[in-house]
Amino acid sequence: MKNLALSKTHRLIEPGPVLWVTTFHKGRANIMTIGFHMMVQHDPPLIGCIIGPWDHSYEALRKTRECVLAVPGVDLAKKVVDIGNCSGADIDKFEAFGLTPVPAKKVAAPLIDECLANVECKVVDTSMVNKYGLFILEAVRTTLNPARKEQRTFHHKGDGTFTVDGLTLNLQERMTKWKQFQD
Ligand SMILES: Cc1cc2nc3c(=O)[nH]c(=O)nc-3n(C[C@H](O)[C@H](O)[C@H](O)COP(=O)(O)O)c2cc1C
């Protein structure tokens, strides 16, 4: 794992890859899958995530106000779907799916070793949770895992089908108003 500047966290999230959310509550770590999320602010990085009361993770997030957003590569696609189709109330998903929890530095929820990136987050605004299940998270530490051979993320089309990251289109020369977001 290597550190990524917090100011660059949005580059991982903005294209909208399917994510895993880990939580740690009552002595147990859990994982769920989400497709509904968005960047809200650059600095500090704020991310909005929809997590519904039907998810076991919902109570954990409400009570602990901490989680990790883990970015899986497409090699993990089947596990991503399966993890989004079972409940942490019934099983230990880390064990059942052979994923490796790694201690985070700033939150109690674990990183997932097999993921491309892990974003440690604190819940900073719950004002729209009752209405929309919308949690506003602040990214407090982001790490990358460049050792993973498969670096392509994938994106839920909302119906159990997915698109996989493909070609990169470099239009940075036209981004005259937004140079601060380029390396
Ligand atoms: C591809 C995919 C995307 C999903 N997106 C969301 C989402 O954005 N928000 C949500 O609350 N649940 C979403 N789910 C459903 C949860 O992952 C699912 O309810 C899961 O079982 C919750 O796990 P838990 O009960 O252990 O928390 C998604 C599931 C899949 C397969």
The ligand as an ORCA input file, in Angstrom:
! r2SCAN-3c Opt
* xyz 0 1
  C     -23.879     -4.183     -7.686
  C     -24.573     -3.847     -6.389
  C     -24.721     -2.513     -6.023
  C     -25.365     -2.174     -4.820
  N     -25.501     -0.857     -4.485
  C     -26.058     -0.542     -3.284
  C     -26.128      0.831     -2.881
  O     -25.665      1.745     -3.567
  N     -26.704      1.091     -1.674
  C     -27.237      0.093     -0.863
  O     -27.767      0.394      0.220
  N     -27.173     -1.201     -1.223
  C     -26.574     -1.536     -2.406
  N     -26.473     -2.847     -2.771
  C     -27.069     -3.877     -1.884
  C     -26.207     -4.245     -0.669
  O     -24.871     -4.484     -1.050
  C     -26.840     -5.491     -0.022
  O     -28.089     -5.111      0.543
  C     -25.946     -6.190      0.996
  O     -26.493     -7.454      1.253
  C     -25.790     -5.423      2.298
  O     -24.921     -6.145      3.121
  P     -25.056     -6.070      4.708
  O     -26.488     -6.476      5.041
  O     -24.057     -7.068      5.232
  O     -24.774     -4.665      5.100
  C     -25.848     -3.204     -3.963
  C     -25.682     -4.549     -4.331
  C     -25.052     -4.861     -5.535
  C     -24.880     -6.300     -5.899
*
